[in-house]
């Protein structure tokens, strides 16, 4: 090189220059005219969000974000619908939990006596002979240092069949009438992959039924949820969160979220959405778009009021 630059220095500079793109990055998707919850206390709600290659690119007012649009960008008018970032949770069933709150007793209580009281209260409002159902029971959270027994449930409710789901999902607890309704007696053999527990001291039923043996109950407990039940259940999802008030939004229509945690540590964004639904009219748009890049692990969804 005549200017004193060596060939090696020139090639090194050229290689460094190639690391920077000549073309400015642009979004490939813009969601606008919405109620975007940013989770930023200083600026909690925005009107629009732009996404580029699976990353959040910009959040702000409609005019600001739409100004970034190119002719090729996909634009979705949210028509005032609410958008939430994905919820990061190892394992959740928000829709199912909402339905459970409609029909079942919340047994996430700190003592067996408190659970018995809640069951008695529900039984008093339940037509004779119908099931009294409970969920979210966790024996590791009660002060009794033992699980529910058939005697506990019989003492609480004797004239209704009782069925309590353990929070882990692998076991249930029933009273004597509930076991009889399910066709379980002391001589019923364990089904393949299941366990009907007996008291080791007496050989009598303990009330605990595990794994595939739960199928006995599935055959006799009604599961007749309607579309209206699903709508009402969605409204109860915030009960699952200690910050439930932060989930309440003024719009009754909502966006259904398909969320994803991006595996690459260098990309901290959480994927936004996908499918627009109306929980009041029951209508939904006939498309689904997941705003994610390759290499993502997707899980679950959530909807709010």
Protein Blocks (a to p, Z undefined) as FASTA:
>chain_A
ZZlpafklmmmmmmmmmmpcfbdcddfbdcehiacdehpaklmbcfbdcdeehiafbgcd
fklmmmmpcfklccddekhpacddddddfbdcfklmmmmmmmmccfbbfbfklmmmmmmm
mmmmpcehiacddehiafklpcnlpacdfklmmmmpmkbccddddfklpaccddfklmmm
nopafklccdehiacdddfklopaehiaghjllmmmmmmmccddcfklmmmmmmmmmmmp
cklmmmpcfblbdcdddddddfblklmbccddfbdcdfknopacfbdcddddehiacedj
dddZZ
